[in-house]
């Protein structure tokens, strides 16, 4: 019997397809040396819907950050993320350590 794939594994596999990204990291520890360009993602919220005093639906929200030295990559990934993922929105972008970051909130 095959084990059910975890949600984070499914999301990781989808992120590899965005801009043919080779490096995708799920909640990496500080000891991991990331290679760029890359995606870094972690679960940051759980949306729970209630009715009749019961939880009837749960959806994980993920903070997904694309990191690249190239501004052109950032712009391309912004468009691809919004096209590929139905419940995705662009949150912010910033530059740190000579790297460009684009942050998305994604329900998956």
SULGINOR-V64061 format. One record per pair of residues at least 24 apart in sequence whose C-alpha atoms are under 6 Angstrom apart, sorted by sequence separation. I is the first residue (numbers start at 0). J is the second residue. If there is no record, write none. Layout:
# SULGINOR-V64061
I_J ; I_J
This chain:
# SULGINOR-V64061
39_63 ; 39_64 ; 38_64 ; 38_65 ; 37_65 ; 37_66 ; 36_66 ; 68_98 ; 36_67 ; 67_98 ; 68_99 ; 35_67 ; 67_99 ; 66_99 ; 66_100 ; 65_100 ; 65_101 ; 64_101 ; 64_102 ; 63_102 ; 63_103 ; 62_103 ; 62_104 ; 61_104 ; 61_105 ; 60_105 ; 60_106 ; 59_106 ; 59_107
